[in-house]
Amino acid sequence: MFILGVSRCKEVKSFVKSKLVVLVLTLVFVFAAIQTASAGWGGGQSMKMRQNPVNMTDQLGLTAEQAAKIRQLQESQQKAMTELQGKLRQARFELRQLSFTPGATEKQLESKAAEVQKLQQQKLELMQQHRDQIRAILTDEQLARWSEVRNGGPCPNPNGPMSGPMGGRGAGNSGFCPFGQTR
C-alpha cells in the first residue's frame, strides 16, 4: 500500500511540474506580448507622420545645436537598441526551443524566462532614457509642438494611453502624448 502511495505521489508531482512549466511559459509569452504592444506608446511614429514625413528641425524650430544633439542621441540609441533587440530575439528563440527540449527542467525554463524578462525591461528602460534625454534638450514650447506634429494636434489624452472612456481598459483610447505634456 505504501508503494502505491509513493508511486501516486510521484505522478502528482510530475503532473504539477508539467502544469507549472506550462503556466510559466504562458506568463512569459503574455508578458512579452504586453511589452511589445506597450513599447510603441510614445516611442513610435503616428500614421500621419509615416505618410507625411516632416522635418522636425523646421517643425519644432530647433537650433543647429539642438538638432545635432538629437541626431547624436538617435544614432547612439539606435545602435544600443539594435544590439538589445538582437539579444532579446535570441533569448526568446532559446526559450521556445528549450520549451520543446525533452528533459528540460523547470529551473532551466524559469532561468531563460527571467533572462527574456530582464532584456525586455532593459529595452523599456533604454526607450525611456532616450525620451528623457530628448525632453532635456527641447524647450517647453518645442515639447508642445512635438506633440502636435506627432499626434496631429494638441495632446488628445494627457492622462496616458489607458485612460479612455472605457475606464482604463483601452477601448476608445484617443492617443498618447509621448512626453506627458498636457494641452
HUBEL-V549231 format. One record per helix or strand. SS is the DSSP state (alpha for helix, beta for strand). FROM is the first residue (numbers start at 1). LEN is the number of residues. If there is no record, write none. Layout:
# HUBEL-V549231
SS_FROM_LEN, SS_FROM_LEN
This chain:
# HUBEL-V549231
alpha_2_38, alpha_47_5, alpha_56_5, alpha_64_36, alpha_106_32, alpha_140_12
